[in-house]
């Protein structure tokens, strides 16, 4: 049976307590000091991933560094830890390894990691884009938005995932704004979209201003801190937060009952899958980046697939077809690490209508 592996890491110091209970009594600085000394290790054995065509198994491998450490520590050190985790995957017999959360962002987005391993590597970004866009369009329809009339904003549009997301949405919308910290990096994306689809898009480095009129937001930055606060969003807005750590503040969930925030890339995995690790999802579901690694293993495609800063539209389309073939599909909606029911979404829609009427 072919094997895959997926590298994970604690998003913040307090997450370490999920594995090591004693950590909840320790200060963050001490936890992070200990993580630097800790070698990469197998976190769990994944079984039961089965499609009509194949069955595979895999492993979660922990790279023991928090997001903050991956940003602040020397890049060479961080890459060394990720490669170390990849070596653990090799020893366990995996033929491909996926890079989760910030391990897919560090350095050149997986290229250096792949060069230092004897197995295939993928970031999972291609399927992440595909599922995020599918989920966003479904959520927008539920909330009553017409894509042809809606104001759509892509934050982080100069980045790997954001660029492809913007190119996809440009084929279906008429009002699109690209947001990023560097306008010079957004201009080539805008030019490419104009050439491909004939759509002239707006570009801006002002996140707050762009959000004020946005009906649909896809946010996919590499920011360590949240960038979207409760006061930034208009009633009825749909926000797909693909980023990990998330771009949308938890305060939005507490203070805004009239906007729908969903997480991009939540996928139902075929078979009687057991992850043997609680990462906050319902049983038999995973992030899309995890799912991409499984899909490629089921297909026997042990090759470097989604690597580097530039994504290929063809690969996004291809992984979507392979996902459908093997029985993977978007599994409902999640908001702030929990499932959100259709009843809750209907309440949000009604609250948005009331506030919109009141505002006029």
N, C-alpha and C positions, 0 to 999 in steps of 0.2 A: 504493500500500500504506500503510495507516494505521500510525502510529508511536506508541510510548510511551516513557517514560523512567523511570528509578528512581534516586533519590538515595541514595548510600552514603557512608560516612565511616569513617576508621580508628577501631577501638574503643579502641586504645591506641597510644602513640607507636611501639612496636616494629613495629606493622603497616605503618608507612610504608615499611619496608625491602623489603616485597613489591613495591612499585612503584619505589622509589628505593633501590638497593642500598647507596649510601653511608651511608644513614641508620643502618645497623646499627653504625656506628662512632661515632655521635654520642650525647650524653646526651639524655634525654627532654626536658629543659627547652629545649634548643636546637632540637630537632625541633618542639616545640610553638610556639616563637617563630616559626620559619619557616612553619609551617602558617597562622598568623594572617595572614601577608603574602601567602600564595598564593591566587590566584583559583580559583574553582570551574572544573572542567574535565571534558571527556568522558573517561571511563576506558576504555570499550570499546563496540563495536557488537554488538548482539544480533540474530542472524538465525535463521531456521528455525522460529519459533513457528507451528505450523500445526495447525488442528483440521479436522474434516470440513466446517466451514462457512466458514472464513476463514484467512488467513495474514497475520501482522503482523511488524514488526521494531521494535527499540528500542535504547536506549542506557543504560549505566550512567554517571551523572554523580557525580563526587566533590565532596562538600562538605568542604574540608580543615580539619576540626577533630576532635580526639579526643573521646571521651565525657567525660572530665574537663573539657576546655575548654567543652563544651556545658553542663555543670552549673555551672562556676565563673565563666565570663565573663558580662558583662552580657547579659541576655536579648535586648535590642534588637540588640546586635552579632551574636549567634548567629542570630537570625531573619533578619537582613540577609544573612548568608552562605548560609542555606538558600534564601532568595528568589533570591539571585544564581545558585545552582545551578539553580533552576527556570527562570530566564531563559535559561540555557544550553540547557535542554531545549526551550524555546520556539523558539530560533533553529535548533535541529536539526530542527524540524518535528513534535515530539511533540504529541499532542492531549490527553494525560493524563500526569501524573507521580506516581509513588509515593514516599512518604517512608519511608526505611529506618532501622532502628535508632533512635538517639536523635533523629534529625530529626523523628520522629513524636511525640516526647514534649515537646519544648521549647514553652514558652508554652501556647497554647490547643489543642494537638494538631492543627495543620494549618489552623485557621480563618484566622488572620492570613496565613499563606503563600498560601492560596487567594485571599484578597482582593487580593493584590498580584501575581497572575499572570493571564494571559489564557488559560490552559488549565486543564483539570480537575485536581483533586488528590485523592488518597486515601492514607490511612495503611496500608491493607491489613489493618487490625485485624479486619474481619469474617471474612475467610477464615482469618486466623490462629487465631481462636477455633474455627472449624468444624473445622479440621484437628487442632488440639491436642486437642479433645475426642474426635474419632474415634480418634486415635492412642492416647490415654490409655485408652479403653475396650478397644481391642484388646490393649494391653500388659497391662492388668489381667486380662483373660481368660486370657492366656498364663501369667501368674504365678499363676493359680488363685484370683483374688479374685471373689467374688460381690458385685456392686454393691449389692444389697439388704442385705447384711450388713457391708460394708466401712465403715471409718471414713474419710471423705473430707475433705480439708482444702484450702481455696483460700486461698493467701497473696496478698495484694494485692487482696482482694475488693472494696474500695471504688473501685478504679481502673476505667478504661474496659473493658479486656479481662476483668479478674477478676470484675467484676460480672455480665457476661453469662455467663461460664463457670460461675459459681455458680448462676445462674438455670437454666441448661441441666442441670447435674448434679442440681439439686434435683428434677427430674422423674423421676430414675432411682435415686436413693439415699435411704436413710432416716436416715443419720448424717452430717451435714454441719456442718463448722466453718468460719466465715469469720474470716480473720486480717488485721489491718491495724494501722497505727501509731495510728490515731485511732478510738476506739470510737464516737464520735459520728457518724462517717461510715459505719460499718458498720451501725448500727441501722436506717437507712432501707432498706438492702439486705435485711436480715433481715425487715423488715416486708413488703417487696414480695414476697419469696419465700413468706412465709406466706400472703399474699393470693392469689398465683398458683397455688401447688401444695399448700398446706395443710401444708407441712413447717416445723416449728419448728427453726431452726438455732441453733447456739451461736456466739457471737462472742468474740474475744479479741485482745489486743494482744501476747500472749506466744507468739512464734514457736516457741521451743524446746520449751515445754510441749505445744503443739498437735501437734508432730511426733512426740513420743514414742509416741503411740498411733495414728498415721496409717498406714493401709494404702495409700491413694492420695493423692498430693499434686499439685496444680496450682499452680505458682508463677509469678506474673506481676507483679513489682514494677518500680519505676523506680530501684531501688537501684544505685549504682555499685559497691558491694562485695558479695561473696558473703554470703549469710545462712544457708545450710544447710551444716553441717559433718558429717564422718563419724559423730561420736558422737550426732547428733540423730535418726538414723533407725532404725526397728525392722527386723529381718530380714524380707525379702520385700516391703518397701515399693516402690511404683512412684511415681516422681517425674517429672512432665512439666514441664520448665523452658522456659517460653515466653519468658522475659526475655532481652534482649541489652543489656548484658553479662549473662552467666548469673548466676543466683541460687545455684546449687549449686557448692560448692568443688571444684576439681580433685582435692583430697585424697580425696573420696568415691570416685572411680574407682580411686585407688591402694590405699585401705585397706578398702573395703567390696565384697567379691565376692558379697554376698548381697542387694544392692538394685539395682533397675533404674532408671537415670536416662535418660530420653529427651528429645529436643529437640522441642518442639512445632512444627508447621507445616513439615515437610519434604515437598515435593511433586514428583511426576513431571510434567514439562512435555511436552505432545504435540508431535510433529514432530521433525525432525532439528535440534534447537536447538543453537546455538553461542553461549555467553556471552562467549567470548574474554576471560575474567577468572577467575582462580582464587580463589573465596571459600570453599574448603574442602569443597565438596559433590561427590558423584559426578557424572559427565556427565549432562546432561538433567534435573537436579533443582534446585530452588530453594527458598527460604523461601516460606511462604504469602503473606507480605505482598508479595513480588515477583510471585507468581503472580496475586494479585488484580488488579494493574495490567494484566497480560497478558490475563486473562479479560475485563475490561471493554473492552479494546481490540478483542479478537476479536468481542465482542458489539456493538461500535459504541456503547457506553454512555459517552460522553465527558461525564461529570458528576461533581461532587464526591460521593463515595460514603461512605467511612468517615472522618469528621472529628469532632473534638471529643472531650470526655471521656465523653459518654453515647452508648453504642452501641444500635442497634435490633436486636431479635431478628429482625425481619422481614428485615433486610438480611443477617444471618448466614445465614438460611435461603435467601434468594434467591441469594447468591453461591455457596452450596453447589450449588444446582440448576444454575446457569450453568457451574460448574466441571465437573460431571458431563456436561453437554451437550457441552462442548468437549474432554473427554477428560483433564482434570486429575484426579489421585488421589494419596492419601497414599502416599509411596514408601518403604515399609519403616520401619525405625527407625534413628535415629542417636543416638550418645551421645558427648558431649564432642568434637564436630566430626568424628566418624568413623562409618562404617557399623558396625552391630552385627549379627552373624549370629544366625540362629535357634539355632545350636549354643551360642553364647555365652549367650544368654538362658536356654536350658535348664540350663546350668551354674549360672547365678545362681539359678534356681528351686530346683535341688537343694541348693545351698549354704544357701539360706534355710530350706528344710525341715529340714535337719540342725541348724541353729542354733536353730530354733524348738523342735524336739524336745529338744535339749540344755537349753534354757532352762526347759522344763517339768519 
